[in-house]
């Protein structure tokens, strides 16, 4: 009987730890992207110490091309971050498999 109680408590503790780890994962994603699940083009992108607004408004389906912007990193969901220079600028471009989004630095809309 005592062994069963220990097994039950260990199982409950492991399940609680797994749930806590998943909750921490969701909070980290939400803090960095303003979304609750990783996306290739998230609502907010952190790049070079600045936050860029990639909310799906007029920025999506940018058709101007990369215009010499170089690959500078990846989003938490696997999208590619392109920027004209390594220094933080007024905007970045974020690309997934089918879209290119223009993302201005937050506060510059």
Backbone atoms as SQL, in Angstrom:
CREATE TABLE atoms (id INTEGER PRIMARY KEY, chain TEXT, resi INTEGER, resn TEXT, atom TEXT, x REAL, y REAL, z REAL);
INSERT INTO atoms VALUES
  (1, 'A', 1, 'UNK', 'N', 0.808, -1.194, 0.000),
  (2, 'A', 1, 'UNK', 'CA', 0.000, 0.000, 0.000),
  (3, 'A', 1, 'UNK', 'C', 0.858, 1.267, 0.000),
  (4, 'A', 2, 'UNK', 'N', 1.918, 1.246, 0.788),
  (5, 'A', 2, 'UNK', 'CA', 2.807, 2.407, 0.870),
  (6, 'A', 2, 'UNK', 'C', 3.510, 2.657, -0.466),
  (7, 'A', 3, 'UNK', 'N', 3.869, 1.581, -1.162),
  (8, 'A', 3, 'UNK', 'CA', 4.534, 1.710, -2.460),
  (9, 'A', 3, 'UNK', 'C', 3.594, 2.352, -3.474),
  (10, 'A', 4, 'UNK', 'N', 2.326, 1.963, -3.457),
  (11, 'A', 4, 'UNK', 'CA', 1.351, 2.539, -4.378),
  (12, 'A', 4, 'UNK', 'C', 1.184, 4.038, -4.149),
  (13, 'A', 5, 'UNK', 'N', 1.174, 4.452, -2.889),
  (14, 'A', 5, 'UNK', 'CA', 1.047, 5.883, -2.589),
  (15, 'A', 5, 'UNK', 'C', 2.258, 6.651, -3.100),
  (16, 'A', 6, 'UNK', 'N', 3.440, 6.073, -2.917),
  (17, 'A', 6, 'UNK', 'CA', 4.654, 6.744, -3.417),
  (18, 'A', 6, 'UNK', 'C', 4.634, 6.850, -4.933),
  (19, 'A', 7, 'UNK', 'N', 4.242, 5.783, -5.594),
  (20, 'A', 7, 'UNK', 'CA', 4.155, 5.807, -7.061),
  (21, 'A', 7, 'UNK', 'C', 3.147, 6.861, -7.506),
  (22, 'A', 8, 'UNK', 'N', 2.023, 6.927, -6.820),
  (23, 'A', 8, 'UNK', 'CA', 1.007, 7.925, -7.149),
  (24, 'A', 8, 'UNK', 'C', 1.550, 9.341, -6.963),
  (25, 'A', 9, 'UNK', 'N', 2.213, 9.606, -5.841),
  (26, 'A', 9, 'UNK', 'CA', 2.766, 10.936, -5.587),
  (27, 'A', 9, 'UNK', 'C', 3.853, 11.291, -6.597),
  (28, 'A', 10, 'UNK', 'N', 4.699, 10.345, -6.948),
  (29, 'A', 10, 'UNK', 'CA', 5.738, 10.606, -7.947),
  (30, 'A', 10, 'UNK', 'C', 5.100, 10.896, -9.304),
  (31, 'A', 11, 'UNK', 'N', 4.085, 10.154, -9.662),
  (32, 'A', 11, 'UNK', 'CA', 3.383, 10.383, -10.929),
  (33, 'A', 11, 'UNK', 'C', 2.731, 11.760, -10.947),
  (34, 'A', 12, 'UNK', 'N', 2.071, 12.108, -9.866),
  (35, 'A', 12, 'UNK', 'CA', 1.429, 13.428, -9.784),
  (36, 'A', 12, 'UNK', 'C', 2.483, 14.532, -9.845),
  (37, 'A', 13, 'UNK', 'N', 3.603, 14.356, -9.160),
  (38, 'A', 13, 'UNK', 'CA', 4.666, 15.363, -9.175),
  (39, 'A', 13, 'UNK', 'C', 5.260, 15.525, -10.577),
  (40, 'A', 14, 'UNK', 'N', 5.484, 14.423, -11.275),
  (41, 'A', 14, 'UNK', 'CA', 6.017, 14.496, -12.638),
  (42, 'A', 14, 'UNK', 'C', 5.033, 15.169, -13.591),
  (43, 'A', 15, 'UNK', 'N', 3.773, 14.854, -13.453),
  (44, 'A', 15, 'UNK', 'CA', 2.747, 15.485, -14.275),
  (45, 'A', 15, 'UNK', 'C', 2.661, 16.987, -13.990),
  (46, 'A', 16, 'UNK', 'N', 2.742, 17.359, -12.737),
  (47, 'A', 16, 'UNK', 'CA', 2.723, 18.781, -12.370),
  (48, 'A', 16, 'UNK', 'C', 3.937, 19.504, -12.943),
  (49, 'A', 17, 'UNK', 'N', 5.110, 18.878, -12.888),
  (50, 'A', 17, 'UNK', 'CA', 6.323, 19.488, -13.460),
  (51, 'A', 17, 'UNK', 'C', 6.192, 19.661, -14.968),
  (52, 'A', 18, 'UNK', 'N', 5.627, 18.674, -15.650),
  (53, 'A', 18, 'UNK', 'CA', 5.430, 18.769, -17.091),
  (54, 'A', 18, 'UNK', 'C', 4.459, 19.905, -17.436),
  (55, 'A', 19, 'UNK', 'N', 3.387, 20.013, -16.676),
  (56, 'A', 19, 'UNK', 'CA', 2.428, 21.105, -16.901),
  (57, 'A', 19, 'UNK', 'C', 3.068, 22.466, -16.643),
  (58, 'A', 20, 'UNK', 'N', 3.867, 22.560, -15.602),
  (59, 'A', 20, 'UNK', 'CA', 4.554, 23.815, -15.297),
  (60, 'A', 20, 'UNK', 'C', 5.543, 24.182, -16.398),
  (61, 'A', 21, 'UNK', 'N', 6.271, 23.216, -16.905),
  (62, 'A', 21, 'UNK', 'CA', 7.226, 23.477, -17.990),
  (63, 'A', 21, 'UNK', 'C', 6.501, 23.958, -19.246),
  (64, 'A', 22, 'UNK', 'N', 5.363, 23.368, -19.556),
  (65, 'A', 22, 'UNK', 'CA', 4.588, 23.800, -20.711),
  (66, 'A', 22, 'UNK', 'C', 4.057, 25.210, -20.518),
  (67, 'A', 23, 'UNK', 'N', 3.604, 25.537, -19.325),
  (68, 'A', 23, 'UNK', 'CA', 3.125, 26.887, -19.023),
  (69, 'A', 23, 'UNK', 'C', 4.255, 27.906, -19.165),
  (70, 'A', 24, 'UNK', 'N', 5.438, 27.580, -18.689),
  (71, 'A', 24, 'UNK', 'CA', 6.583, 28.480, -18.833),
  (72, 'A', 24, 'UNK', 'C', 6.908, 28.683, -20.309),
  (73, 'A', 25, 'UNK', 'N', 6.865, 27.609, -21.109),
  (74, 'A', 25, 'UNK', 'CA', 7.094, 27.715, -22.553),
  (75, 'A', 25, 'UNK', 'C', 6.104, 28.689, -23.184),
  (76, 'A', 26, 'UNK', 'N', 4.821, 28.545, -22.865),
  (77, 'A', 26, 'UNK', 'CA', 3.810, 29.441, -23.432),
  (78, 'A', 26, 'UNK', 'C', 4.043, 30.891, -23.014),
  (79, 'A', 27, 'UNK', 'N', 4.421, 31.109, -21.764),
  (80, 'A', 27, 'UNK', 'CA', 4.671, 32.473, -21.297),
  (81, 'A', 27, 'UNK', 'C', 5.887, 33.089, -21.984),
  (82, 'A', 28, 'UNK', 'N', 6.928, 32.304, -22.214),
  (83, 'A', 28, 'UNK', 'CA', 8.118, 32.817, -22.918),
  (84, 'A', 28, 'UNK', 'C', 7.750, 33.199, -24.349),
  (85, 'A', 29, 'UNK', 'N', 7.011, 32.353, -25.031),
  (86, 'A', 29, 'UNK', 'CA', 6.585, 32.661, -26.402),
  (87, 'A', 29, 'UNK', 'C', 5.730, 33.919, -26.407),
  (88, 'A', 30, 'UNK', 'N', 4.789, 34.026, -25.492),
  (89, 'A', 30, 'UNK', 'CA', 3.910, 35.196, -25.450),
  (90, 'A', 30, 'UNK', 'C', 4.691, 36.473, -25.134),
  (91, 'A', 31, 'UNK', 'N', 5.653, 36.392, -24.242),
  (92, 'A', 31, 'UNK', 'CA', 6.452, 37.567, -23.887),
  (93, 'A', 31, 'UNK', 'C', 7.264, 38.055, -25.081),
  (94, 'A', 32, 'UNK', 'N', 7.798, 37.149, -25.850),
  (95, 'A', 32, 'UNK', 'CA', 8.656, 37.535, -26.978),
  (96, 'A', 32, 'UNK', 'C', 7.882, 37.895, -28.236),
  (97, 'A', 33, 'UNK', 'N', 6.692, 37.340, -28.432),
  (98, 'A', 33, 'UNK', 'CA', 6.010, 37.512, -29.714),
  (99, 'A', 33, 'UNK', 'C', 4.607, 38.083, -29.626),
  (100, 'A', 34, 'UNK', 'N', 4.030, 38.182, -28.452),
  (101, 'A', 34, 'UNK', 'CA', 2.637, 38.580, -28.237),
  (102, 'A', 34, 'UNK', 'C', 1.653, 37.546, -28.782),
  (103, 'A', 35, 'UNK', 'N', 2.134, 36.373, -29.153),
  (104, 'A', 35, 'UNK', 'CA', 1.295, 35.260, -29.577),
  (105, 'A', 35, 'UNK', 'C', 1.412, 34.169, -28.515),
  (106, 'A', 36, 'UNK', 'N', 0.468, 33.237, -28.512),
  (107, 'A', 36, 'UNK', 'CA', 0.518, 32.153, -27.533),
  (108, 'A', 36, 'UNK', 'C', 1.150, 30.894, -28.088),
  (109, 'A', 37, 'UNK', 'N', 1.455, 30.866, -29.375),
  (110, 'A', 37, 'UNK', 'CA', 2.096, 29.705, -29.980),
  (111, 'A', 37, 'UNK', 'C', 3.093, 30.210, -31.021),
  (112, 'A', 38, 'UNK', 'N', 4.254, 29.576, -31.178),
  (113, 'A', 38, 'UNK', 'CA', 5.244, 30.056, -32.139),
  (114, 'A', 38, 'UNK', 'C', 4.703, 30.067, -33.569),
  (115, 'A', 39, 'UNK', 'N', 4.926, 31.169, -34.270),
  (116, 'A', 39, 'UNK', 'CA', 4.556, 31.286, -35.675),
  (117, 'A', 39, 'UNK', 'C', 5.774, 31.792, -36.435),
  (118, 'A', 40, 'UNK', 'N', 5.863, 31.472, -37.712),
  (119, 'A', 40, 'UNK', 'CA', 6.989, 31.919, -38.520),
  (120, 'A', 40, 'UNK', 'C', 7.019, 33.447, -38.598),
  (121, 'A', 41, 'UNK', 'N', 5.853, 34.065, -38.764),
  (122, 'A', 41, 'UNK', 'CA', 5.755, 35.531, -38.744),
  (123, 'A', 41, 'UNK', 'C', 4.884, 35.895, -37.548),
  (124, 'A', 42, 'UNK', 'N', 5.506, 36.115, -36.387),
  (125, 'A', 42, 'UNK', 'CA', 4.727, 36.436, -35.193),
  (126, 'A', 42, 'UNK', 'C', 4.241, 37.878, -35.206),
  (127, 'A', 43, 'UNK', 'N', 3.386, 38.216, -34.259),
  (128, 'A', 43, 'UNK', 'CA', 2.863, 39.575, -34.134),
  (129, 'A', 43, 'UNK', 'C', 3.969, 40.564, -33.809),
  (130, 'A', 44, 'UNK', 'N', 4.926, 40.143, -32.996),
  (131, 'A', 44, 'UNK', 'CA', 6.043, 41.010, -32.598),
  (132, 'A', 44, 'UNK', 'C', 7.344, 40.228, -32.765),
  (133, 'A', 45, 'UNK', 'N', 8.359, 40.893, -33.326),
  (134, 'A', 45, 'UNK', 'CA', 9.661, 40.253, -33.525),
  (135, 'A', 45, 'UNK', 'C', 10.711, 41.049, -32.763),
  (136, 'A', 46, 'UNK', 'N', 11.541, 40.341, -32.018),
  (137, 'A', 46, 'UNK', 'CA', 12.675, 40.957, -31.326),
  (138, 'A', 46, 'UNK', 'C', 13.902, 40.813, -32.229),
  (139, 'A', 47, 'UNK', 'N', 14.558, 41.932, -32.549),
  (140, 'A', 47, 'UNK', 'CA', 15.772, 41.889, -33.362),
  (141, 'A', 47, 'UNK', 'C', 16.702, 43.007, -32.911),
  (142, 'A', 48, 'UNK', 'N', 17.922, 42.667, -32.609),
  (143, 'A', 48, 'UNK', 'CA', 18.961, 43.633, -32.233),
  (144, 'A', 48, 'UNK', 'C', 18.514, 44.565, -31.113),
  (145, 'A', 49, 'UNK', 'N', 17.807, 44.023, -30.137),
  (146, 'A', 49, 'UNK', 'CA', 17.404, 44.808, -28.983),
  (147, 'A', 49, 'UNK', 'C', 16.199, 45.696, -29.195),
  (148, 'A', 50, 'UNK', 'N', 15.534, 45.580, -30.323),
  (149, 'A', 50, 'UNK', 'CA', 14.343, 46.372, -30.609),
  (150, 'A', 50, 'UNK', 'C', 13.164, 45.450, -30.892),
  (151, 'A', 51, 'UNK', 'N', 11.969, 45.988, -30.718),
  (152, 'A', 51, 'UNK', 'CA', 10.745, 45.245, -31.034),
  (153, 'A', 51, 'UNK', 'C', 10.162, 45.784, -32.326),
  (154, 'A', 52, 'UNK', 'N', 9.804, 44.870, -33.213),
  (155, 'A', 52, 'UNK', 'CA', 9.225, 45.227, -34.504),
  (156, 'A', 52, 'UNK', 'C', 7.812, 44.681, -34.596),
  (157, 'A', 53, 'UNK', 'N', 6.914, 45.484, -35.165),
  (158, 'A', 53, 'UNK', 'CA', 5.496, 45.154, -35.235),
  (159, 'A', 53, 'UNK', 'C', 5.186, 44.447, -36.546),
  (160, 'A', 54, 'UNK', 'N', 4.884, 43.166, -36.469),
  (161, 'A', 54, 'UNK', 'CA', 4.531, 42.384, -37.659),
  (162, 'A', 54, 'UNK', 'C', 3.073, 41.949, -37.613),
  (163, 'A', 55, 'UNK', 'N', 2.249, 42.716, -36.915),
  (164, 'A', 55, 'UNK', 'CA', 0.833, 42.371, -36.806),
  (165, 'A', 55, 'UNK', 'C', 0.235, 42.242, -38.202),
  (166, 'A', 56, 'UNK', 'N', -0.654, 41.272, -38.406),
  (167, 'A', 56, 'UNK', 'CA', -1.189, 41.024, -39.750),
  (168, 'A', 56, 'UNK', 'C', -2.173, 42.097, -40.205),
  (169, 'A', 57, 'UNK', 'N', -1.652, 43.283, -40.407),
  (170, 'A', 57, 'UNK', 'CA', -2.476, 44.380, -40.916),
  (171, 'A', 57, 'UNK', 'C', -1.993, 44.720, -42.319),
  (172, 'A', 58, 'UNK', 'N', -1.615, 45.960, -42.593),
  (173, 'A', 58, 'UNK', 'CA', -1.167, 46.269, -43.951),
  (174, 'A', 58, 'UNK', 'C', 0.235, 45.757, -44.259),
  (175, 'A', 59, 'UNK', 'N', 0.945, 45.242, -43.258),
  (176, 'A', 59, 'UNK', 'CA', 2.338, 44.853, -43.459),
  (177, 'A', 59, 'UNK', 'C', 2.478, 43.542, -44.220),
  (178, 'A', 60, 'UNK', 'N', 1.465, 42.718, -44.157),
  (179, 'A', 60, 'UNK', 'CA', 1.574, 41.397, -44.764),
  (180, 'A', 60, 'UNK', 'C', 1.498, 41.493, -46.272),
  (181, 'A', 61, 'UNK', 'N', 1.997, 40.493, -46.914),
  (182, 'A', 61, 'UNK', 'CA', 2.006, 40.401, -48.370),
  (183, 'A', 61, 'UNK', 'C', 2.765, 41.576, -48.979),
  (184, 'A', 62, 'UNK', 'N', 3.886, 41.904, -48.369),
  (185, 'A', 62, 'UNK', 'CA', 4.783, 42.938, -48.885),
  (186, 'A', 62, 'UNK', 'C', 5.323, 42.467, -50.224),
  (187, 'A', 63, 'UNK', 'N', 5.223, 43.292, -51.246),
  (188, 'A', 63, 'UNK', 'CA', 5.631, 42.872, -52.583),
  (189, 'A', 63, 'UNK', 'C', 6.877, 43.598, -53.064),
  (190, 'A', 64, 'UNK', 'N', 7.513, 44.366, -52.208),
  (191, 'A', 64, 'UNK', 'CA', 8.682, 45.135, -52.630),
  (192, 'A', 64, 'UNK', 'C', 9.950, 44.313, -52.776),
  (193, 'A', 65, 'UNK', 'N', 9.943, 43.055, -52.373),
  (194, 'A', 65, 'UNK', 'CA', 11.146, 42.224, -52.473),
  (195, 'A', 65, 'UNK', 'C', 12.122, 42.546, -51.356),
  (196, 'A', 66, 'UNK', 'N', 13.238, 41.858, -51.357),
  (197, 'A', 66, 'UNK', 'CA', 14.219, 42.034, -50.289),
  (198, 'A', 66, 'UNK', 'C', 15.083, 43.275, -50.468),
  (199, 'A', 67, 'UNK', 'N', 15.231, 43.788, -51.688),
  (200, 'A', 67, 'UNK', 'CA', 15.968, 45.030, -51.952),
  (201, 'A', 67, 'UNK', 'C', 17.327, 45.077, -51.266),
  (202, 'A', 68, 'UNK', 'N', 18.093, 44.022, -51.367),
  (203, 'A', 68, 'UNK', 'CA', 19.440, 44.003, -50.799),
  (204, 'A', 68, 'UNK', 'C', 19.508, 43.683, -49.316),
  (205, 'A', 69, 'UNK', 'N', 18.375, 43.492, -48.661),
  (206, 'A', 69, 'UNK', 'CA', 18.388, 43.127, -47.239),
  (207, 'A', 69, 'UNK', 'C', 18.969, 41.723, -47.105),
  (208, 'A', 70, 'UNK', 'N', 19.752, 41.525, -46.071),
  (209, 'A', 70, 'UNK', 'CA', 20.420, 40.239, -45.871),
  (210, 'A', 70, 'UNK', 'C', 19.793, 39.482, -44.706),
  (211, 'A', 71, 'UNK', 'N', 19.921, 38.161, -44.768),
  (212, 'A', 71, 'UNK', 'CA', 19.417, 37.313, -43.700),
  (213, 'A', 71, 'UNK', 'C', 20.196, 37.622, -42.426),
  (214, 'A', 72, 'UNK', 'N', 19.472, 37.995, -41.358),
  (215, 'A', 72, 'UNK', 'CA', 20.115, 38.382, -40.093),
  (216, 'A', 72, 'UNK', 'C', 19.739, 37.479, -38.936),
  (217, 'A', 73, 'UNK', 'N', 18.740, 36.628, -39.102),
  (218, 'A', 73, 'UNK', 'CA', 18.342, 35.757, -38.003),
  (219, 'A', 73, 'UNK', 'C', 17.042, 35.046, -38.306),
  (220, 'A', 74, 'UNK', 'N', 16.505, 34.402, -37.278),
  (221, 'A', 74, 'UNK', 'CA', 15.258, 33.642, -37.405),
  (222, 'A', 74, 'UNK', 'C', 14.320, 33.997, -36.254),
  (223, 'A', 75, 'UNK', 'N', 13.027, 33.900, -36.534),
  (224, 'A', 75, 'UNK', 'CA', 12.033, 34.133, -35.489),
  (225, 'A', 75, 'UNK', 'C', 11.906, 32.882, -34.630),
  (226, 'A', 76, 'UNK', 'N', 11.200, 33.010, -33.518),
  (227, 'A', 76, 'UNK', 'CA', 11.006, 31.884, -32.617),
  (228, 'A', 76, 'UNK', 'C', 10.225, 30.754, -33.296),
  (229, 'A', 77, 'UNK', 'N', 9.467, 31.059, -34.341),
  (230, 'A', 77, 'UNK', 'CA', 8.700, 30.051, -35.069),
  (231, 'A', 77, 'UNK', 'C', 9.355, 29.580, -36.351),
  (232, 'A', 78, 'UNK', 'N', 10.591, 30.027, -36.625),
  (233, 'A', 78, 'UNK', 'CA', 11.319, 29.549, -37.790),
  (234, 'A', 78, 'UNK', 'C', 11.302, 30.463, -39.001),
  (235, 'A', 79, 'UNK', 'N', 10.674, 31.622, -38.920),
  (236, 'A', 79, 'UNK', 'CA', 10.699, 32.561, -40.029),
  (237, 'A', 79, 'UNK', 'C', 12.085, 33.200, -40.161),
  (238, 'A', 80, 'UNK', 'N', 12.369, 33.750, -41.331),
  (239, 'A', 80, 'UNK', 'CA', 13.668, 34.376, -41.582),
  (240, 'A', 80, 'UNK', 'C', 13.560, 35.888, -41.434),
  (241, 'A', 81, 'UNK', 'N', 14.514, 36.480, -40.708),
  (242, 'A', 81, 'UNK', 'CA', 14.547, 37.926, -40.502),
  (243, 'A', 81, 'UNK', 'C', 15.585, 38.517, -41.448),
  (244, 'A', 82, 'UNK', 'N', 15.151, 39.470, -42.272),
  (245, 'A', 82, 'UNK', 'CA', 16.040, 40.179, -43.175),
  (246, 'A', 82, 'UNK', 'C', 16.082, 41.645, -42.759),
  (247, 'A', 83, 'UNK', 'N', 17.265, 42.238, -42.798),
  (248, 'A', 83, 'UNK', 'CA', 17.423, 43.656, -42.465),
  (249, 'A', 83, 'UNK', 'C', 18.468, 44.253, -43.404),
  (250, 'A', 84, 'UNK', 'N', 18.332, 45.556, -43.710),
  (251, 'A', 84, 'UNK', 'CA', 19.287, 46.199, -44.599),
  (252, 'A', 84, 'UNK', 'C', 20.705, 46.266, -44.016),
  (253, 'A', 85, 'UNK', 'N', 20.817, 46.357, -42.695),
  (254, 'A', 85, 'UNK', 'CA', 22.137, 46.403, -42.063),
  (255, 'A', 85, 'UNK', 'C', 22.075, 45.654, -40.738),
  (256, 'A', 86, 'UNK', 'N', 23.248, 45.395, -40.173),
  (257, 'A', 86, 'UNK', 'CA', 23.298, 44.678, -38.898),
  (258, 'A', 86, 'UNK', 'C', 22.805, 45.559, -37.747),
  (259, 'A', 87, 'UNK', 'N', 22.868, 46.876, -37.911),
  (260, 'A', 87, 'UNK', 'CA', 22.371, 47.799, -36.890),
  (261, 'A', 87, 'UNK', 'C', 20.855, 47.841, -36.936),
  (262, 'A', 88, 'UNK', 'N', 20.222, 48.064, -35.794),
  (263, 'A', 88, 'UNK', 'CA', 18.762, 48.191, -35.810),
  (264, 'A', 88, 'UNK', 'C', 18.337, 49.385, -36.652),
  (265, 'A', 89, 'UNK', 'N', 17.329, 49.175, -37.485),
  (266, 'A', 89, 'UNK', 'CA', 16.840, 50.248, -38.334),
  (267, 'A', 89, 'UNK', 'C', 15.365, 50.503, -38.110),
  (268, 'A', 90, 'UNK', 'N', 14.760, 51.190, -39.073),
  (269, 'A', 90, 'UNK', 'CA', 13.347, 51.532, -38.969),
  (270, 'A', 90, 'UNK', 'C', 12.431, 50.355, -39.270),
  (271, 'A', 91, 'UNK', 'N', 12.954, 49.328, -39.942),
  (272, 'A', 91, 'UNK', 'CA', 12.115, 48.192, -40.307),
  (273, 'A', 91, 'UNK', 'C', 12.963, 46.945, -40.505),
  (274, 'A', 92, 'UNK', 'N', 12.291, 45.807, -40.501),
  (275, 'A', 92, 'UNK', 'CA', 12.871, 44.540, -40.916),
  (276, 'A', 92, 'UNK', 'C', 11.848, 43.861, -41.822),
  (277, 'A', 93, 'UNK', 'N', 12.280, 42.859, -42.542),
  (278, 'A', 93, 'UNK', 'CA', 11.398, 42.031, -43.342),
  (279, 'A', 93, 'UNK', 'C', 11.441, 40.621, -42.763),
  (280, 'A', 94, 'UNK', 'N', 10.293, 40.003, -42.644),
  (281, 'A', 94, 'UNK', 'CA', 10.221, 38.644, -42.109),
  (282, 'A', 94, 'UNK', 'C', 9.535, 37.772, -43.157),
  (283, 'A', 95, 'UNK', 'N', 10.171, 36.633, -43.460),
  (284, 'A', 95, 'UNK', 'CA', 9.654, 35.758, -44.510),
  (285, 'A', 95, 'UNK', 'C', 9.392, 34.361, -43.967),
  (286, 'A', 96, 'UNK', 'N', 8.267, 33.800, -44.396),
  (287, 'A', 96, 'UNK', 'CA', 8.023, 32.384, -44.152),
  (288, 'A', 96, 'UNK', 'C', 7.980, 31.707, -45.518),
  (289, 'A', 97, 'UNK', 'N', 7.408, 30.552, -45.620),
  (290, 'A', 97, 'UNK', 'CA', 7.441, 29.818, -46.882),
  (291, 'A', 97, 'UNK', 'C', 6.600, 30.457, -47.988),
  (292, 'A', 98, 'UNK', 'N', 5.639, 31.296, -47.625),
  (293, 'A', 98, 'UNK', 'CA', 4.757, 31.851, -48.656),
  (294, 'A', 98, 'UNK', 'C', 4.557, 33.363, -48.596),
  (295, 'A', 99, 'UNK', 'N', 5.048, 34.033, -47.559),
  (296, 'A', 99, 'UNK', 'CA', 4.795, 35.470, -47.405),
  (297, 'A', 99, 'UNK', 'C', 6.072, 36.212, -47.049),
  (298, 'A', 100, 'UNK', 'N', 6.051, 37.491, -47.351),
  (299, 'A', 100, 'UNK', 'CA', 7.100, 38.408, -46.916),
  (300, 'A', 100, 'UNK', 'C', 6.395, 39.567, -46.222),
  (301, 'A', 101, 'UNK', 'N', 6.723, 39.805, -44.946),
  (302, 'A', 101, 'UNK', 'CA', 6.049, 40.843, -44.163),
  (303, 'A', 101, 'UNK', 'C', 7.013, 41.990, -43.881),
  (304, 'A', 102, 'UNK', 'N', 6.531, 43.209, -44.048),
  (305, 'A', 102, 'UNK', 'CA', 7.258, 44.430, -43.699),
  (306, 'A', 102, 'UNK', 'C', 6.911, 44.751, -42.259),
  (307, 'A', 103, 'UNK', 'N', 7.925, 44.870, -41.399),
  (308, 'A', 103, 'UNK', 'CA', 7.685, 45.079, -39.970),
  (309, 'A', 103, 'UNK', 'C', 8.421, 46.330, -39.502),
  (310, 'A', 104, 'UNK', 'N', 7.699, 47.425, -39.282),
  (311, 'A', 104, 'UNK', 'CA', 8.370, 48.626, -38.765),
  (312, 'A', 104, 'UNK', 'C', 8.681, 48.482, -37.277),
  (313, 'A', 105, 'UNK', 'N', 9.670, 49.255, -36.829),
  (314, 'A', 105, 'UNK', 'CA', 9.983, 49.253, -35.414),
  (315, 'A', 105, 'UNK', 'C', 8.753, 49.769, -34.668),
  (316, 'A', 106, 'UNK', 'N', 8.468, 49.226, -33.504),
  (317, 'A', 106, 'UNK', 'CA', 7.249, 49.599, -32.796),
  (318, 'A', 106, 'UNK', 'C', 7.252, 51.086, -32.462),
  (319, 'A', 107, 'UNK', 'N', 6.101, 51.709, -32.699),
  (320, 'A', 107, 'UNK', 'CA', 5.960, 53.133, -32.437),
  (321, 'A', 107, 'UNK', 'C', 6.188, 53.994, -33.661),
  (322, 'A', 108, 'UNK', 'N', 6.449, 53.394, -34.826),
  (323, 'A', 108, 'UNK', 'CA', 6.730, 54.179, -36.027),
  (324, 'A', 108, 'UNK', 'C', 5.692, 53.989, -37.111),
  (325, 'A', 109, 'UNK', 'N', 4.495, 53.526, -36.766),
  (326, 'A', 109, 'UNK', 'CA', 3.470, 53.314, -37.790),
  (327, 'A', 109, 'UNK', 'C', 2.935, 54.596, -38.299);
